[in-house]
Amino acid sequence: MVFTMPNQTSLFSESNYADFLDGLKQRIRTAQVQAHLAVNQELVLLYWQIGREILQRQKLEGWGSKVVERLAKDLKREFPDMRGFSRSNLMYMRAEAWPEEQIVQEVLGQFPWYHNIALLEKLKSREQRLWYTHEIVNNGWSRNVLVHQIESNLYERKGSAISNFERTLPHPQSDLAQQIIKSPYNFDFLTISNDAHERELERSLIVHIRDFHMELGLGFSFMGSQYPLVVSNKEYRLDLLFYHVHLHCYVIIDLKMGEFIPEYPGKMGFYIAAVDNMLRSDRDDPTIGIILCKSKEKTIVEFALQGNQQPIGVSTYQIQSQLPENFQDKLPTIEQLEMEISSVVEDIEDNDNSTRPNS
């Protein structure tokens, strides 16, 4: 009698196998991310412990700064394949920025060490450093994005716009809504002129939608530009319409190229009422409006919002279309740059020739 083995491929369908494989891939990727985070947490904690030990030894033993340079040489000699033991990095480790080990483990360990170096270099205030660490974790910023946000003074700009949210929105939505708007918004990624029209500003923001989203902040989902609303057989168009996934509400942005005038909140109030009646569902919170102007007078804005019953925020924006005049004369010309590059290349070639053995 001859026995034959069953065809194993007939025991499962291709779709079942594909689902099984996809599940394994996802589990492996998740494990890789968790392993990377665990390694990063251990490395950041190690750096923090090394820095603390250096500080304690310097205070107890009276060691000077030269001990850091000696440690850098000895550690690099012992661990030649391990980066991070340069003198400058050891100095960052001993910076007394994070005295609590709990912060290091719970917060700093969630992003690379070089983010921490940027925080130490760019910020003096511990309060601001801690604020930016939470923003890094919440937004998943790269180091370059972090530096950009620090240099654009996000800490001072976020939540500083004028609004009537406290009076027109229930708590805690009023606080959350206040935190999503900035003053001013930084549109330095645009290249339009100062006398451009509102539609040109709108189109430029859409072209640079990724940068625009980053400046708006986490949670904004783009619904459309010149979004049409028909009220009593008449069509009205919203400049920009978003949905905020954390606030669970629609956000209308009205763009103005000039200075704020008192009539603007009345128009925005109409738009908010229309969206609330035509788009908002029972699961959505009240729609909010943001009026973005080139400039504003605080007292005029406050008076204009005082009698308005719709939640509206008013902010300004900055467009860096060209360098300030006091910087323009300090920049090198094309010819000067070419001469400088040529000089550097010649120096490199001379150094290469001087280090080559004679034939």
MOGI-V308743 format. One record per pair of residues at least 24 apart in sequence whose ideal C-beta (glycine too) atoms are under 10 Angstrom apart, sorted by the first residue. I is the first residue (numbers start at 1). J is the second residue. Records with the same first field share a line. If there is no record, write none. Layout:
I: J ; J
//
This chain:
36: 112
37: 109 ; 110 ; 111
38: 109
39: 109
40: 108 ; 109 ; 110 ; 111 ; 112 ; 113
41: 104 ; 105 ; 106 ; 108 ; 109 ; 110
42: 105 ; 109
43: 82 ; 84 ; 109 ; 112 ; 113
44: 93 ; 98 ; 104 ; 105 ; 107 ; 108 ; 109 ; 110 ; 111 ; 112 ; 113 ; 115 ; 116
45: 101 ; 104 ; 105 ; 108 ; 109
46: 84 ; 93 ; 113
47: 84 ; 85 ; 89 ; 90 ; 92 ; 93 ; 94 ; 104 ; 108 ; 113 ; 116
48: 93 ; 94 ; 95 ; 97 ; 98 ; 99 ; 100 ; 101 ; 103 ; 104 ; 105 ; 108 ; 109 ; 113 ; 116
49: 93 ; 101 ; 104
50: 75 ; 84 ; 85 ; 89 ; 90 ; 93 ; 94
51: 89 ; 90 ; 91 ; 92 ; 93 ; 94 ; 95 ; 96 ; 97 ; 98
52: 93 ; 94 ; 96 ; 98 ; 99 ; 101 ; 104
53: 93 ; 94
54: 90 ; 91 ; 93 ; 94
55: 93 ; 94 ; 95 ; 96
56: 94
57: 94
58: 94
65: 91 ; 94
68: 93 ; 94
84: 113 ; 114
88: 117
89: 113 ; 114 ; 117
91: 120
92: 116 ; 117 ; 119 ; 120 ; 121
93: 117 ; 120
95: 119 ; 120 ; 121
96: 126
97: 123 ; 124 ; 126 ; 129 ; 130
98: 126 ; 129 ; 130 ; 133
99: 126
103: 129 ; 130 ; 133
106: 133 ; 137
107: 133 ; 134 ; 136 ; 137
108: 133 ; 136 ; 137
110: 134 ; 136 ; 137 ; 140
111: 136 ; 137 ; 140 ; 141 ; 142 ; 143 ; 146
112: 136 ; 142 ; 143
114: 143 ; 146
115: 141 ; 142 ; 143 ; 145 ; 146 ; 147
116: 143
117: 143
118: 143 ; 144 ; 146 ; 147 ; 150
119: 143 ; 146 ; 147 ; 150
121: 147 ; 150
122: 146 ; 147 ; 149 ; 150 ; 151
123: 150 ; 155
125: 155
127: 155
128: 154 ; 155 ; 156
129: 155
131: 155 ; 158
135: 217 ; 218
138: 217 ; 218 ; 219
139: 214 ; 217 ; 218 ; 219
140: 218
141: 214
145: 214
148: 186 ; 188 ; 214 ; 215
149: 186 ; 214 ; 215 ; 217
151: 186
152: 182 ; 184 ; 185 ; 186 ; 188 ; 215 ; 318
153: 182 ; 184 ; 186
154: 182 ; 186 ; 215 ; 217
156: 182 ; 183
157: 181 ; 182 ; 183 ; 184 ; 185 ; 186 ; 215 ; 315 ; 318
158: 182 ; 183 ; 217
159: 183
160: 184 ; 315
161: 185 ; 290 ; 291 ; 292 ; 296 ; 301 ; 313 ; 314 ; 315 ; 316
162: 260 ; 291 ; 296 ; 298 ; 299 ; 300 ; 301 ; 302 ; 304 ; 305 ; 312 ; 313 ; 314 ; 315 ; 316
163: 288 ; 289 ; 290 ; 291 ; 301 ; 302 ; 305 ; 311 ; 312 ; 313 ; 314 ; 315
164: 265 ; 301 ; 302 ; 304 ; 305 ; 306 ; 307 ; 308 ; 309 ; 310 ; 311 ; 312 ; 313 ; 314
165: 286 ; 288 ; 305 ; 311 ; 312 ; 313
166: 311
167: 305 ; 306 ; 308 ; 309 ; 311
168: 272 ; 286 ; 288 ; 305 ; 308 ; 309 ; 310 ; 311 ; 312
169: 247 ; 249 ; 285 ; 286 ; 288 ; 310 ; 311
170: 285 ; 286
173: 247 ; 248 ; 249 ; 285 ; 286 ; 288 ; 311
174: 288 ; 311
176: 219 ; 244 ; 246 ; 247 ; 248 ; 249 ; 285
177: 244 ; 247 ; 249 ; 251 ; 285 ; 286 ; 288 ; 290 ; 311 ; 313
178: 288 ; 313
179: 217 ; 247
180: 216 ; 217 ; 218 ; 219 ; 220 ; 244 ; 246 ; 247 ; 251 ; 288 ; 290 ; 313
181: 216 ; 217 ; 251 ; 253 ; 288 ; 290 ; 292 ; 313 ; 314 ; 315
182: 215 ; 216 ; 217 ; 290 ; 313 ; 315 ; 316 ; 317
183: 292 ; 296 ; 313 ; 314 ; 315 ; 316 ; 317
184: 292 ; 293 ; 294 ; 295 ; 296 ; 315 ; 316 ; 317 ; 318
185: 212 ; 215 ; 216 ; 253 ; 290 ; 292 ; 315 ; 316 ; 317 ; 318 ; 319
186: 211 ; 214 ; 215 ; 317 ; 318 ; 319 ; 320
187: 211 ; 212 ; 215 ; 292 ; 317 ; 318 ; 319 ; 320 ; 321
188: 215 ; 317 ; 318 ; 319 ; 320 ; 321
189: 214 ; 215 ; 319 ; 320
190: 317 ; 318 ; 319 ; 320 ; 321
191: 319 ; 320 ; 321 ; 322
192: 257 ; 319 ; 321
193: 319 ; 321 ; 322
194: 257 ; 294 ; 319 ; 321 ; 322
195: 257
196: 257 ; 319 ; 321
197: 255 ; 257
198: 239 ; 254 ; 255 ; 256 ; 257 ; 258 ; 292
199: 225 ; 226 ; 239 ; 255 ; 257
200: 255 ; 257
201: 239 ; 255 ; 256 ; 257 ; 292 ; 294 ; 317 ; 319
202: 226 ; 239 ; 240 ; 253 ; 255
204: 319
205: 239 ; 240 ; 253 ; 255 ; 292 ; 317
206: 240
212: 240 ; 253
213: 242
215: 317
216: 240 ; 242 ; 244 ; 251 ; 253 ; 290
217: 244 ; 246
218: 244 ; 245 ; 246
219: 243 ; 244 ; 245 ; 246 ; 247 ; 248 ; 251
220: 244 ; 245 ; 246 ; 247 ; 251 ; 253
221: 245 ; 250 ; 251
223: 250 ; 251 ; 252 ; 279
225: 253 ; 255
227: 252 ; 271 ; 275 ; 279
229: 270 ; 271 ; 274 ; 275 ; 277 ; 278 ; 279
230: 274 ; 278
231: 270 ; 271 ; 273 ; 274 ; 277 ; 278
236: 267 ; 270 ; 271 ; 274
237: 271
238: 268 ; 271 ; 274 ; 275 ; 289
239: 271 ; 291 ; 292
240: 290 ; 292
241: 271 ; 275 ; 279 ; 287
242: 288 ; 290
243: 279 ; 284 ; 287
244: 284 ; 285 ; 287 ; 288
247: 284 ; 285 ; 286 ; 287 ; 288
248: 281 ; 283 ; 284 ; 285 ; 286
249: 275 ; 276 ; 280 ; 284 ; 285 ; 286 ; 287 ; 288 ; 311
250: 275 ; 276 ; 279 ; 280 ; 284 ; 285 ; 286 ; 287 ; 288 ; 289
251: 275 ; 287 ; 288 ; 289 ; 290 ; 313
252: 287 ; 288 ; 289 ; 290 ; 291 ; 310 ; 312
253: 289 ; 290 ; 291 ; 292 ; 313 ; 315
254: 289 ; 290 ; 291 ; 292 ; 293 ; 312 ; 314
255: 290 ; 291 ; 292 ; 293 ; 294 ; 317
256: 291 ; 292 ; 293 ; 294 ; 295 ; 296 ; 314 ; 316 ; 317
257: 292 ; 293 ; 294 ; 317 ; 319
258: 293 ; 294 ; 295
259: 293 ; 294 ; 295 ; 296 ; 297 ; 300 ; 316
260: 291 ; 292 ; 293 ; 294 ; 295 ; 296 ; 297 ; 298 ; 300 ; 301 ; 304 ; 314 ; 315 ; 316
261: 293 ; 296 ; 297 ; 300 ; 301 ; 304
262: 300 ; 301 ; 303 ; 304 ; 305
263: 304
264: 289 ; 291 ; 293 ; 296 ; 301 ; 304 ; 305 ; 312 ; 314
265: 289 ; 291 ; 301 ; 304 ; 305 ; 306 ; 307 ; 308 ; 310 ; 312 ; 314
266: 304 ; 307 ; 308 ; 310 ; 312
267: 291
268: 305 ; 308 ; 310 ; 311 ; 312 ; 313 ; 314
269: 305 ; 308 ; 309 ; 310 ; 311 ; 312
270: 310
271: 310 ; 312
272: 308 ; 309 ; 310 ; 311 ; 312
273: 309 ; 310
276: 310
285: 311
286: 310 ; 311
287: 311
288: 312 ; 313
289: 313 ; 314
290: 314 ; 315
291: 315 ; 316
292: 316 ; 317
293: 317
294: 318 ; 319
//
